[in-house]
Amino acid sequence: MNESQEQPFYIFDSHVKADDAIQSLARAGFDVTKLSLVGKGYHTLEHPVGFYTAGDRIKAWGGMGAFWGGVWGMLLAPAVFFLPGVGMVAMAGPVVAALVGALEGAVVVGSLSALGAALTRIGVPRDLAIKYESALKLDQYVLMVHGDATDVTRARAILSDAKVAEAA
């Protein structure tokens, strides 16, 4: 199994569906520290949006504050970045370290954004990285499962009934 198959990606049309998938995995005892979630999902021209720490927890407010606050409470390394071509993106999980590495190393992979470069660094083929960037631009959410073949198989079984827009 190649690395891209060992790290399946799920695209969700809404934060509710992405949250349901994460909650399903958590309820089944899946190690949620092996998950990454990336999405925009907060459009607000009339309401303030913000992120702050309270103790050792990241808090958020605005239209999607409760969602991101909950996700960040479960997954590792919460972060928010403004990515040219994509916009303001919230994320959590191992993908954050890959993105930071791509940003610090000024990695550019062809016409990919920093996020696309980060995805290729963790083994995602370039064409799929472009696909996931496009999903984000359409305000979808990308859930990534990191781990070995056993983790991938288990996550796929748990998510078999999830309302996934697309799985890869």
C-alpha positions in Angstrom: 0.0 0.0 0.0 1.5 3.3 -0.9 1.6 6.3 1.4 -1.3 8.1 -0.2 -3.5 5.0 0.3 -2.3 4.9 3.9 -3.6 8.4 4.5 -7.2 8.5 3.2 -9.0 11.8 2.9 -12.7 12.4 3.3 -14.4 15.5 2.0 -17.5 16.8 3.7 -19.9 19.4 2.5 -20.6 20.9 5.9 -19.0 21.3 9.4 -21.9 19.2 10.8 -21.0 16.2 8.7 -17.3 16.6 9.4 -18.0 16.8 13.2 -20.3 13.8 13.0 -17.5 11.8 11.4 -15.0 12.8 14.1 -17.4 12.1 16.8 -18.2 8.7 15.3 -14.5 7.8 15.3 -14.0 9.0 18.9 -17.1 7.0 20.1 -15.6 3.9 18.4 -12.4 4.4 20.4 -10.3 5.5 17.3 -7.2 7.5 18.3 -8.4 11.0 17.2 -4.8 12.3 17.5 -4.3 10.5 14.1 -6.8 12.8 12.5 -6.4 16.2 10.7 -9.2 18.5 9.7 -8.9 21.5 7.4 -11.6 23.9 6.5 -12.7 27.5 6.0 -16.4 27.4 6.9 -16.8 30.7 8.6 -18.0 33.5 6.4 -18.8 36.5 8.4 -19.0 40.1 7.2 -21.1 41.3 10.0 -19.8 39.4 13.0 -16.3 39.4 14.6 -14.3 36.2 14.3 -11.4 35.4 16.6 -9.3 32.7 18.2 -7.6 32.8 21.6 -6.1 30.6 24.2 -7.7 30.0 27.6 -5.4 28.0 29.7 -4.3 25.1 27.5 -7.3 25.3 25.3 -7.9 27.2 22.0 -11.2 29.1 22.0 -13.0 30.6 19.0 -15.9 32.9 18.5 -17.9 33.9 15.5 -20.2 31.9 13.3 -18.2 28.6 13.6 -16.7 29.2 17.0 -18.4 26.3 18.8 -17.5 23.9 16.0 -13.9 24.8 15.8 -13.6 25.0 19.6 -14.9 21.5 19.9 -12.7 20.1 17.2 -9.6 21.8 18.6 -10.4 20.3 22.0 -10.1 16.8 20.5 -7.4 17.1 17.8 -3.8 18.1 18.1 -2.1 21.4 17.1 -4.9 23.7 16.3 -4.0 26.6 14.0 -5.4 29.3 11.7 -3.6 30.5 8.7 -4.3 32.9 5.9 -3.2 31.1 2.7 -3.1 33.1 -0.5 -5.5 31.6 -3.1 -7.4 29.7 -0.4 -8.1 32.3 2.3 -8.4 32.0 6.0 -8.1 28.3 6.9 -8.6 26.6 10.3 -7.0 23.2 10.9 -5.9 20.8 13.5 -3.9 17.6 13.6 -0.6 16.3 12.1 -1.1 18.3 8.9 -0.4 21.5 10.9 3.3 20.5 11.4 3.6 19.7 7.7 2.2 23.1 6.8 4.5 24.9 9.2 7.4 22.9 7.8 6.4 23.9 4.3 6.1 27.6 5.3 9.4 27.6 7.2 11.2 25.9 4.4 9.6 28.1 1.8 8.7 24.9 0.0 6.9 25.6 -3.3 5.8 22.7 -5.4 4.9 24.0 -8.9 1.8 26.1 -8.7 0.6 24.6 -5.4 -0.1 26.8 -2.4 1.7 26.3 0.9 -1.1 23.9 1.9 -0.7 21.9 -1.3 3.1 21.8 -0.7 2.4 20.5 2.9 0.1 17.8 1.6 2.7 16.6 -0.9 5.2 16.5 2.0 3.1 14.0 3.8 2.8 11.8 0.6 -0.3 13.1 -1.1 0.1 13.0 -4.9 0.1 16.5 -6.5 -3.2 15.9 -8.4 -4.9 15.0 -5.1 -3.4 18.0 -3.3 -4.9 20.2 -5.9 -8.3 18.4 -5.5 -8.2 19.0 -1.7 -7.3 22.6 -2.1 -10.2 23.0 -4.5 -12.5 21.4 -1.9 -11.4 24.0 0.6 -12.0 26.8 -1.8 -15.6 25.5 -2.1 -16.0 25.7 1.7 -15.8 22.0 2.2 -13.9 20.2 5.0 -11.1 17.7 4.4 -10.6 15.1 7.1 -7.4 13.1 6.9 -6.6 9.8 8.6 -2.9 9.4 9.5 -1.6 6.0 10.5 -0.8 2.6 9.3 -3.0 0.3 7.2 -4.8 -1.0 10.3 -5.8 2.6 11.3 -6.9 3.3 7.8 -9.0 0.1 7.5 -10.6 0.8 10.9 -11.4 4.4 10.1 -12.9 3.4 6.8 -15.1 0.8 8.5 -16.3 3.4 11.1 -16.9 6.0 8.5 -18.7 3.7 6.0 -22.0 5.2 6.9 -20.8 8.8 7.2 -22.2 11.5 4.9 -19.0 11.9 2.9 -19.1 14.0 -0.2 -16.1 12.1 -1.4 -13.5 9.7 -0.1 -10.1 9.0 -1.5 
